[in-house]
Amino acid sequence: MNTLLAVWAAALLTPAMASGVDATVKPGDDFFAYANGEWLAATAIPVGRQRWGARNEIDAITRQQVSKVLEDAATAPKGTTARKVSDFRAAYLNEAAIEAKGITPVKPLLARIDRLRDKAALTRLLGSMLLADVDPLNAGTYDSSHLLGLSVTEGNNGETTNVAFLLQGGLGLPDRENYVSADPKMQALRVQYQEYIARLMALAGFDRSAQRAQAVMELETAIAQSHATPEISGNDRNADNLWTRTDFANKAPGIDWTAFFAAAGLGKQKTIVAWQPGAVTGAAALVASRPLEAWQDYLRFHALHRNADVLPRAFAEQALLLKDNIAGSPQPRDRAARALDATQRAMSEGLGRIYSERYFPPAYKARVRGIVDNVVAAFSKRVEAVAWMTPESKQVALAKLKTLYFGVGYPENWQDYSSLNVDPTDAAGNVRRIEVRNYRQAVARLGQPVDRTQWSIAPQTVGAILVFQQNAYNFPAALLQAPKFDANASDAMNYGAIGAIVGHEVSHMVDTLGAEYEADGRNRRWWTAADQAGYDAAASSLMKQVAAYRPLPDAVIDGKRTSTENVADLGGLAAAFDAYRSTLGGKAADKEYVKAQDREFFIGFARSWRAKMTEAGLRAYLAGDGHAPETQRIATVRNIDAWYEAFDVQPGDRLYLPPAERVRIW
């Protein structure tokens, strides 16, 4: 870029933005490099990482923020949610208290296991140990730490009241493949796991630890063989497996289900979804067929395994060694980091409340809410105008957008922790009391109306979640940080950043993904064959455009695999631009002002996706990710007419497209 052009480019921008661009790069040649020039020059990918980007930066900042609010919460008044969150973490860090208690925290359960005399007693114990630690439709959690797990949430067929789901569980290794795969690495892991079982049993004072470990391993392997694969578990249609109590008796003989459900507090529940029917049937058969002694040793081991990190150091160290073996490399040993993670798991919403109060005040929520509402309105207008969707389908799409709940920052209603007892000297007891509380709350939701504003992700999570069954999207406070959302930036820049992300997610509600779910959350495809054909034809040009990119000289992007996300990028950016322009009011007549604001909009978009990858990381990304790499995602701007005007992009520039070749889908 010559000197005159560099001066021109700098003059286009506000001082804050000019400091971040690379004026030696023409916007029309590489808009990603131009907009992110300063960051790209100053940022190095950390050692051991293959990529580093905006979300990684936000995640690192968030962990520091969470640690800070936890430290400050230690001085909060006793009985407050903040103090309870702090006390939970303090107990986890109190290794002296943990060592002093020994295995006392699990002795009551071990004693109950010792007293088992028959399979009827075993059934009652298994029922009483049921946990609400799975969530197939919202969080994608399909495996319980116990033999079976309970979820109580919205259904998959438009139910107006909450549904009970029973899911598989009971494995100490992460996945069924760890038990059944012939891969030599998996075979070695099984040997290591069985040795781990023996060591934990020996540490707890049990004799014949090797023989007990073998029996536990054989039982767990049989459980794993009945489990559904992750691919099968991830099918929402599993929610159609609604079993009556008679179905449980007939399809899963071996367990006295009346006794099991009574012990679980589900005696009055007439129907329950068997999310993985084969696993439920398999578990029941194993209760009937395997010796009681094997089940007792299995339960003893899992009582130790589940609590290993809140038992004496010898147990915790063994559990960490197992994690090393599973991961194939040494895992962090830092107690403080583990305490933080445990607090996040156990009291996520309580922690999220004090986090949000500190870092995402009501003014931020209101500002983002305004952006969301405007983007949804703009996208609705685009749906009304789109040519490829049938009139009947448009009505469904518009109904979905009208009733969409787009959660911003944190839930509308916080959980009440007032009845929860958290003892800063009782780590294991705290974990158990929270498990009991969560389970009772889940059971209490049965038969109650579905709350479409219910969040399934904590505010301090650097991520977001789309729940088709609720026609809802949750966008946590932690992710609403620069460069995704910057309270100090202009509206134009925020519309380009967070607004385009909002538009992307809104588009999924009515695109080929959302086409499977109606406005009431019912899993029923409402797109017609004509809709699909029209969409495919409209999207084919973008697919070809993306497939022509070469992130590496010998590598291209899979235009077909990334098509849905690329369409959402384009539709989201277009709707966000419409929404931003609608806020200009009387200033819309000032061409120079509008041009400057347009530039901020597009630069905000480019900066929200800033990232760097190693060559190995980029190759892995291209091989499996459903999104195009960030550089090419940002090239979406070449399909928006206003981008050309904002940056004076001309024929001959590498990103230039003639107007007739600019893709418009929504």
N, C-alpha and C positions, 0 to 999 in steps of 0.2 A: 504494500500500500504506500503510495507516495505521500510526501509531507502535507500537501494540500488536502488530500483525502483524509489523512489522519486528523488534521485540524477540524475538518468538517464532521467527522465521526464523533469526536469529543464534544463538539459544540451541540450535538443533538441531545446530549444527556444531562441529567442533573448532576451536580458534583459527586453525590454519593454513588451514583451508578457509573459515572465516568471512571471512578477509581477502580472499578472491578473489571472493566472490559479490556480486551486486547485490541487496541486501535490499529495494530499492524495486520489484523485479519479482517477481510471484507465480510460483513454480515451475510451477504449473498453467497459466499463461498463455503463458509463453515460457521453457522450461527451459534452452535454449541461452543466452539472454541472462542469465538468473539465475545459472547456474553459471559463466559466463565474464565476468561483469560487469566485474571489475577489469581483466582483460586487454583486453577490448574498448575500455574507456575509455582505456587507456594506450598502445594499439598503433595506429600509423599504417601504412598501406600504403606501402612505399617508392616513391619517384618512379620512374616508368617501369614499374611493376608493376600488374597488374590484380587480383592476389590475394596474400594473405600469411596463412600459417597455421602450424600446428604443425610440419608437415614442412619448411617454408621455414626456420623458426627452427632446427630440428635440423640442417638442411643447412649453415646459416651457422656454427653451433657446430662441426660436424664438420670443416669446412674449417680452422678455427682449430686444432682438435685435431690434425688430420693434419699441418699445418705445424709444430706444436710437436714432435710425435714425430720428424719428419724432422730438425728442427734438433738435437734431442738425440741422434739416431742418428749424427751426425757424429763423436761421441766414442766410439762403440761400438768394440770390438776389431776389428781387421782380420780378414776372413774370415767374420764373423758375418753373418747375414741382414740385421740392422739396418744394419750398415755398408755392405753391398752396395746396399741400397735408398738410403741416403744418398749413396753414391758415384754412383749412376745420376743422381740429381737434380743433384748437384754438376757432373757432366759436362755436363748439359743447360744449366746456368747458366754454364758456363765459355766465354763467348763469345770470349775471347782465343784459347783453344786451337782453337775451331771455326774462327775466322778464319785462324789460322796453317796449318791443314790444307788449306784451300781445298776443292777437289772431290776431293782424294786419296782419301777414304773410298769414293767410288763408281767410281774409276778401274778397279779390277779387273773390276767388272761391265761397265763400258763397253768394256773391252778384249775381254771375252768376246763381247759383242755385235758388235764390229768384226770378230771372227774368223769369224763365221757365213758359210758359203759356200753352204748349201743348206737346204731345208726340213727335212731330216733333223736337221741340227744345230740348227735353230730348235726343233724338237719336243723334242729332248733338253734344251735350255736352258729351255724353258717348263716341262718336267717337274721339272727341278732347282730351279726357283724357286717351286714350289708351297708355299703357307703354310697353317698351321692357324689361320686368322683368321676363320673363320665358325662359326656354331653355331645351326642352325635350330630345334632342338627345345627347347633350354634358354634361350638368350639372345635368340632371334629375330634373329640376325645372318645375313642372307641373301646378302650381296655381299662378295666378296673384293677386296683391293687389287690382286691379280694377276688374270690372265685367268681362272683357276679357283682355287677354294679348297677345302681339305679340312677336314672335321670328323669326329672319331671319338668316338662317344658311344653311349648306349643307342638302340635303335631304337624304332619306333612299333608294333611287332607282338608285343610280349612277349618279344623276344629276350633270352637270358640272357648273351650275349657282345656286346661292343661292335661297332658297325656303322660302315663308312666311308661318308661322304657327300661328293659332289663338287658344288660350288655355283658359280654364275655370278660374274663379277667383271670387273675390268679397266677400269673407268670412272674418270675423274678428277673428273667431276661426280657429285653424290649419287645421281641416279636416272635411269632411262631416259627419263622424261618431259622431263628437261632437254635431251635430244637430239632428241626427236621431236615435242614439243608445238608447235602453231602459235601459242601465246600470244606476243604481242609481247615480254613480259618474258623469256620463255625464248629467244626469237630473239636478243635483245640479250645475254643471258648467254652464248650460244654464241659470239657475236662476241668478247666479252671473254675467254672461255676460250681461244679460238684465239690471241688476242693474248698471253695468258699463256704458252701453250705456246711461242710464238716467243721471248718474252723469256727464258724459262729456257734454251732451246736456245742463244740468243745469249750469255747469261752464261757458259755452259759452253764457249764457243768454237767452236760449230758454225756453219759458213757456211750460206747460203741458209735462214736460220731461218724466214722466212715460208712458203717452199715446204714445208719439213719440217713446219711446224705444220699446214698445210692437209692434208697426207697423214695426219698423226696424227689430225686431227679427223675426216676421212672414215672412217678405220678404226674409231675409237671409236664413231662414229655407227652404223656397220654392226654393231658388237658390241652396242650398246644396242638396236638393232632386234630382235635375237634374244632379248633378255632378257625374263624373266617380269615382270609387274607386281608391286608389293608385295602386292596382294591375293592373287594366285596363289601367290606365294612363301610367304605366311603360312599356307597350307593344310597341315596335318600329313600329309595323305594323299599328299603328294609323297614321303614316305618309302617308299611302295609301289613307286616306280620303281626296282626293284632290277635292275641290269644286270649281265650276265656280260661277260667279256672279248669274247666273240663279239658281244654286243649293241652294245658300243662300236664295234666294227669295222663292223657292219652299219648301225647307226642314226646314227652320227656319223663318216662317212667323211671323209677329208682329213687326219687325224692318224694317225701310226703309234702306236697306243695302247700297243703292247707296249714301244716305245722310251720313250714318255712315262712310263708307270708305272714302268719300270725306273729311269729317271733320278730319279723321285720317291721311290724306295725302296719302291714298292708292287708290285714284280714278282711277288710270291707271292700277292697278293690276287686272289681269283677273282671276287668280286662287289663292286660299289660302287653305292650309290644315286645316281642322277642326279637331284638334287633339282629342277632346272629342265631337263628334257630338251631343250627347244628351244634353250636357251642353250649347252648342251654341243654339240649338233649344229651350231649357228651358229658357235661358236668353231672347230670342226674345219673347217668349210667355208671359213672366212676364212683359216685357216692355209694351206689348199690354193690358194685363189684370189687372194689379195692378194700383191703383189710383196714379195720378201724385204726390199727397201730400206725399204718402208713399215713393216714389222714391226720392223726395226732402229731406225728413228726413234721408233716407238711405245715400244719398250723403253728407249731412251736417255732419252726424256722422262720416263717413269715412274720410272726410277732417280733422276732429279733431283727429281721431284714428291714421291715418297714420303719422300725424305730432306730436303726443303727446309728444315725447321725445325732440322736439325742440320748444315746447310751454312752458308757465310758469310751475313752479314746480308742481302746483296742478294737471295739466293734466298728467305730467310725472309720478307722484306718483300713480295716478289711473291706468295708463298703467302697471306700475310695479306690482301693486296689482293683476291685471288680469293675468300677467305672473305667479305670485305666485299660483293663483288658477289653472291655466292650468298645471303647473308643479307639483302641490301638495305639494310644499314646498317653503319657502322664497327664492327669487332670489337675487343675488348681487345688491346692490344699488349704487355701486361706479360709479360716473360720469365719471371718467377717463377711466375705463374699457369700459363703453358704448360708449364713444367718440372714443376709439380705434377701437371697433367693427364697428361703423358707418363709420369710415374712411376706414376701410378694405372693406366694402361693396361698398362705393361710389366711391373711387378712388384706387381700388385694384391694377391696373397696374401701376399707377403713384407711389404708395407706393412701389410696387414691383421693380420698376426701381432703386429707391434710396437704397432699401434694397440690391439688387443684386450688385450694384456698391460697397457697403461696404463689403458684406459678401460672394460674389461668383464672384471673379474676373475672367477675361477671361482665365487665366491659369488653373483655376479649371474646367471651362467649356471644355477647350480643352482636359484636362486629362480624364474627364468622357466621352467626345465624343469618344476618342480613345478606351476606354473600351467598349462602346456601339457598335462601328463599329466592333470590334473584336469578341464580343459575337454574334452579328447578323450573321457575317460570319461563325462562328463556328456552330451556330444553323442551318444555311442553309446547311452545310455539313452533319449534322445529318439527316436533312430531306431527302437529296439525298440518304442517305444510309439506311433509315428505310425500313423494310420489309413489314409492314402491310398496307402501303398507296399505292394506285394504281398509276401508272405512270402519268395518266392524272391529278389526284389530286395533285401529287407532283409539277407539273408545275404551278398550281394555287398557291400553298403554296409558292413556290420559287419566284413567281411574287409578292406576297404580301410582302415577306421579302425584296425583291429588292427595292420596292417602298415605304417601311415603312418610315414614318417620326417619328423619336424618338427625341422629343424636350428635351433639357438638360438645366436646370437652369432657363432660361427665354426665351421669344419669340425672334425670329430673328429680328422682327421689332416692335418698341414701338409705342403705341398710341401717338398722338399729342394733347397735352392739351393747346396749345398756345392760342386758341380762347375762352377758358373757363374762366369765371370771378368767382373768389372765394373771398368772402368778410369775413374777420376774425370777423366781428360783425353781420353776417347775416346767422345763422345756417339754418333756414328753407329755405331761398332763395338759399343757396348753394345746398341743397338737390334737390330743384325743378330744378335749372339750369342744374344739372348733369342728372336728369331724362330726361329733354328735349334733352340734347346733346346725350345721349345714344339712345333715340328713333330716332332722326334724322339720326344718324349713321347707325342704323339698317335699316331704310327705304332706305338709300343710297346704302346699300349692295344688294338690290333686283336686280336681273338680272345680277349681277356681277359674275365673275368666282369664284368658290369655292377656298378658300385658305387653303390648307391642312396643312399649318404651323401655322394657326390661333390657339392661345391658348384659352382654356376654363377654366383655373385655374390660380390663381395669383402666382408669384414666391415665395411669402412669406407664401404659404400654406403648411402645413405639411401633404401632401397627394400627390396623383398623379391621373391621369385620362387617361383611355383608350377610344378612340373614333373609333369604328369600321368603321363608315361612312366616316371618314377621313383617314382610315388606318394609324392612328397616336397614339402616346403616349406622354403625357406631364409629365415630371419629374421635379417638381419645385426645386429651389435652397434651400429652407428651409429644405426639406427632405434630401438633399445631405450634411448632417452633420454627424459627428461621432455618433454612430458606423456604419452608413450606408455608408458614404464616409468620409475618413479622409485624408486630403491633406498631413499630416505628416506621414502617414503610407506607407508601402511598396506596390508595385504594386500587389504582391501576395495577400496581405490582402484585398486590395480594390477589386480585382477580386472576392475574396470569398464573400465579403459583397455586394457591389453595383452591381458587375458583375452578381452574382447569381440572384439578384432581377431583373436586366435587362433581363436575360435569362428567368426568370419566366414570365415576361410580354410579351416578344417576343413569347413565346410558345403559349400564349393565342390567338395570331393572327392567328395561324394555327391549334389550337386544336378544341375540340368540341364546344367551344364558337365562335372562329373565323371562323369555318366552315360555319357559317350562312352569312358571308359577303365576297364578292369578293374583289380583289385588288382595284377596283374603288369605293369601299364603298357600292356597290349594295347589298341590303339585299336578297341574294339568296344562298341557301345551295349548296355548291359545293362538299361536301363530298358525296361519293356514299354509298350504303348499305354495300358494301365490305369494304370500309374505316372504317365505324362505327363498323362493326363486328371485323375487325382486331384490332382497337383501344381498343374495349371492352375486347378482349381476352388478349391484352398486359397489360392493366391496371388492370385486375382482380387480378393478383398476388400482386400488390401494395395495392389494396383495402383490401385484406386479411391480408397483413402485418400490415397495419395501424389499422385495426379492432382488431388486437390481442393485441394492447397496452392497458394498464390500467393506465390512469392518476390518478385514485383513485381506491382503492380496489374494489369498487362496481360500477365502471363506465368505460365505454369503449368509443372509438371514433366511430362515424358513418362513416365507411369507404366509403359507397356509396355517402353520402351527401358531403363529403370532397374530393371525388376522383379527380375532375377536378383540384383543387388547389394542391393536393398532386402530381399529375402527373406533373404539372407546376413547383413545387418545385424541383422535380427530374430532369426534363429536363433542367431547368434553371441552376441548379448546375453543371450538366454534361457539358453543353455548356460553362459555365463560366470557368470551369476547362480546357477545351480544349483551350479556348481563352487565358487564363493565360499561359499555357504551350507554346503556340505559340510565346510568347514574350521573351522566355528565350534565344533564339539565340545560340551562341556558348557555353553558360554556361550549356546548357542542357546535356552536356557530363559529367559534374561534379556531380556525384551521391549524394554526401553529401550536396552540395549546393541545388540541386533540392529537396532533402528530407526536408531540412530546409524550403525552400520556400513553398513546399506542405503543411507543417504544418501551416505556416502562412495563406495560402489560407483557409484551413478548419477552423481554429480558427476565421478568419475574418468572415466566414459564420455564425458560431455559435454566435458570439458576435453581429452581426447585428440584431438578433432576440431575444436578451436577454429580459426577462420579468418575473414578479412574479405575481401570482394570489392568492387571498384568496380561500378557499374551495368553498364558495358560488359563487364567481366569476367564478371559474373553472367549476362548475356544470352548470351555466348559459351559459358559452361559449360552452360547450359540447352539450348543448341542442339546440343551434341555429346557431352557426357560421359555415360558409362554409369552414373554415380552421381548420387543426389540431392545438392543442395547441403548443406553441413554442418548448417545450421540445421534442415533437414528430416530429415537423418539422425538427429540427436539426438532429434527428435520420436518416434522409434521407441519411446522409453520409455513412451509412452502405451498400448502394448499389453502392458505387464508389470504385473500386479496389484500387486506389491510396491511399485512406484513411487508408486502412489496412497496407499498406507498410509504410506510413508516421508515424503512431503511434504504429507500431508493434502489431497490434490487432491480437489475437490468438484465436483458438478454446477454448471454455470455458468462454470467455468474453461474457457478457450479450448481447452486440450488434452484436456479430459475426454472420455472415451468410456464409455458404459454397458458393463458387463461383457460383454454379448452381442455387442458390436461390436468388442471387442478381438481382434485377429487372432492366431491360433496356427497355425503351419505345421509346424515341427519340434517 
